[in-house]
Amino acid sequence: MVGMMESDSSARLRQLRAQIEAKIGNLLIEFAEGRISREQFQVIYARYDSQLLAAQKGLDFADVSGGIDTIHVRAVHMGKALGLAIYHHRSGRLLDTLGAFDVPMARIAPILNDFSRLMESKRLIDRCIERISDRAWLLFAPGEYTTVITIFHNEPSGMQIREIERLHHDFEIANEASLMGSQVDPTRLAYPFHVFIQQKLKHMNGADDD
């Protein structure tokens, strides 16, 4: 009976997650078509993302064997995002940096240049993860027009990587018309990543240097 109740709860959470993802998809289209302002987008996206995070946490708890103790161990040793930068390949510039992103441009330029060459030749680019110190890791997540570079304390998990890629996908869908050009005005873009900084860093960066 308990197993059946857990299964029903997971099914409801998955249905809720799908509904929220559909709402986010509609929101991206609304901004891309100019039907809502940048400010409206940020507020609504933050609300949807918070709901999505809550649903995903419920699923994570249901799927983890070992209960609360196991979840605590995972939380202690999981990657913790410190900050990120968004690089636009056609203009060759950083559109924005969020959080504590103090990585020198010279450190990330070689990989970004390689990504730019691959984009120009229409070749598939896979994400790149590099360990840059004992406890620091860089994730390079390429899209169609931009690459997001995120610095983590501890190695990021697959779930964290997928979350960055989800926000990156939403960023490019919402701003595609602007990103297609060689010059971009960052002040006119919608930033799903602001949610990442406001919510994810608050929840994920509370640990000490364990």
C-alpha positions in Angstrom: 0.0 0.0 0.0 2.8 2.4 0.9 4.6 1.7 -2.4 1.3 2.3 -4.3 0.9 5.7 -2.5 4.5 6.7 -3.4 3.9 5.7 -7.0 0.7 7.8 -7.2 2.5 10.7 -5.6 5.4 10.5 -8.1 2.9 10.3 -11.0 1.2 13.4 -9.8 4.5 15.2 -9.4 5.6 14.2 -12.9 2.2 15.5 -14.3 2.7 18.7 -12.4 6.2 19.1 -13.7 5.0 18.6 -17.3 2.3 21.2 -16.9 4.8 23.8 -15.5 7.2 23.0 -18.3 4.4 23.7 -20.8 3.7 27.0 -19.2 7.4 27.9 -19.4 7.4 27.1 -23.1 4.4 29.4 -23.7 6.1 32.1 -21.7 9.3 31.9 -23.9 7.2 32.3 -27.0 5.3 35.3 -25.5 8.5 37.1 -24.8 10.1 36.1 -28.2 7.0 37.5 -30.0 7.1 40.8 -28.0 3.8 40.1 -26.2 5.3 40.7 -22.7 8.0 42.9 -21.3 11.4 41.8 -20.0 10.2 42.7 -16.5 7.1 40.6 -16.8 9.1 37.7 -18.2 11.5 37.7 -15.2 8.7 37.8 -12.6 6.6 35.1 -14.2 9.6 32.9 -15.1 10.8 33.0 -11.5 7.4 31.9 -10.2 7.2 29.0 -12.7 10.8 27.9 -12.0 10.1 27.9 -8.3 7.2 25.6 -8.8 9.3 23.4 -11.1 12.0 23.2 -8.5 9.5 22.2 -5.8 8.1 19.4 -8.0 11.6 18.1 -8.9 12.6 18.1 -5.2 9.6 16.0 -4.4 10.5 13.5 -7.2 14.1 13.4 -6.0 13.0 12.6 -2.5 10.7 9.8 -3.7 13.4 8.3 -6.0 16.3 8.3 -3.5 16.7 5.1 -1.5 18.1 5.5 2.0 15.8 8.4 3.0 16.8 11.7 4.6 20.3 10.5 5.6 21.2 9.7 2.0 19.8 13.0 0.7 21.9 14.9 3.4 25.1 13.1 2.3 24.5 13.9 -1.3 23.8 17.6 -0.4 27.1 17.9 1.5 29.2 16.6 -1.4 27.3 17.9 -4.4 28.6 20.6 -6.7 27.7 24.1 -5.6 27.4 26.7 -8.3 29.3 29.9 -7.6 28.6 32.0 -10.7 28.3 31.9 -14.5 29.1 33.8 -17.6 27.2 33.9 -21.0 29.4 34.2 -24.1 27.9 35.2 -27.5 29.9 33.6 -30.3 29.0 35.9 -33.2 30.0 39.1 -31.3 32.9 37.4 -29.5 31.9 39.0 -26.1 30.5 38.1 -22.8 26.9 39.2 -22.6 26.7 39.0 -18.8 28.3 37.5 -15.7 26.2 36.5 -12.7 27.2 35.5 -9.2 30.8 35.1 -8.3 32.4 34.4 -11.7 36.1 35.4 -11.3 37.6 33.2 -13.9 40.1 35.1 -16.2 39.1 35.4 -19.8 42.4 33.9 -20.8 41.5 30.7 -19.0 38.2 30.1 -20.9 39.1 31.7 -24.3 40.7 28.6 -25.9 37.6 26.4 -25.4 35.3 29.2 -26.5 37.4 29.7 -29.6 37.2 26.0 -30.3 33.4 26.1 -29.9 33.2 29.1 -32.2 35.0 27.2 -35.0 32.8 24.2 -34.5 29.7 26.4 -34.7 30.8 28.0 -37.9 31.3 24.6 -39.5 27.8 23.5 -38.2 29.4 20.6 -36.2 27.9 19.1 -33.1 29.4 20.4 -29.9 29.3 18.5 -26.6 29.5 20.0 -23.2 32.9 20.3 -21.6 33.8 19.9 -17.9 37.2 20.8 -16.6 38.7 20.6 -13.1 40.6 23.8 -12.6 41.7 23.4 -9.0 41.3 20.9 -6.1 37.7 21.9 -5.5 36.7 24.0 -8.5 35.2 22.9 -11.8 34.1 24.7 -15.0 31.2 23.6 -17.0 31.0 24.8 -20.7 27.5 24.3 -22.0 27.2 25.2 -25.7 24.0 26.3 -27.4 23.2 27.5 -30.9 24.4 31.0 -30.4 26.0 31.2 -27.0 27.9 29.2 -24.4 27.3 29.3 -20.7 30.3 28.8 -18.5 29.5 27.9 -14.9 32.0 27.6 -12.0 31.2 25.0 -9.4 32.7 24.2 -6.0 32.9 20.3 -6.3 32.1 18.4 -9.4 28.6 19.1 -10.7 26.1 16.2 -10.9 24.3 15.2 -14.0 21.1 16.7 -12.7 22.9 20.1 -12.1 24.3 20.0 -15.6 20.9 19.3 -17.1 19.4 22.2 -15.1 22.0 24.6 -16.5 21.3 23.3 -20.0 17.6 23.7 -19.4 18.0 27.4 -18.4 20.4 27.9 -21.3 17.8 26.4 -23.8 15.2 28.8 -22.4 17.5 31.7 -22.7 18.2 31.0 -26.4 14.5 30.4 -27.2 13.4 33.6 -25.6 16.1 35.7 -27.1 16.7 34.0 -30.5 15.9 37.1 -32.6 18.5 39.1 -30.8 21.1 36.4 -30.6 21.1 35.7 -34.3 22.8 39.1 -35.0 26.4 40.0 -34.6 25.6 42.7 -32.1 23.5 42.2 -29.0 22.1 44.6 -26.4 22.3 42.7 -23.2 19.8 45.1 -21.5 17.1 43.9 -23.9 17.5 40.2 -23.2 15.4 37.9 -20.9 17.5 36.1 -18.4 16.2 32.8 -17.0 19.6 32.6 -15.3 18.6 35.3 -12.9 16.4 32.6 -11.3 19.5 30.4 -11.0 21.4 33.1 -9.2 18.5 34.2 -6.9 17.3 30.7 -6.0 20.0 28.2 -6.7 22.9 30.0 -5.1 20.8 30.7 -2.0 20.0 27.0 -1.6 23.2 25.5 -2.9 26.0 27.7 -1.6 25.2 27.5 2.1 27.8 24.8 2.7 31.2 25.4 4.1 34.4 24.2 2.5 33.8 20.7 3.4 
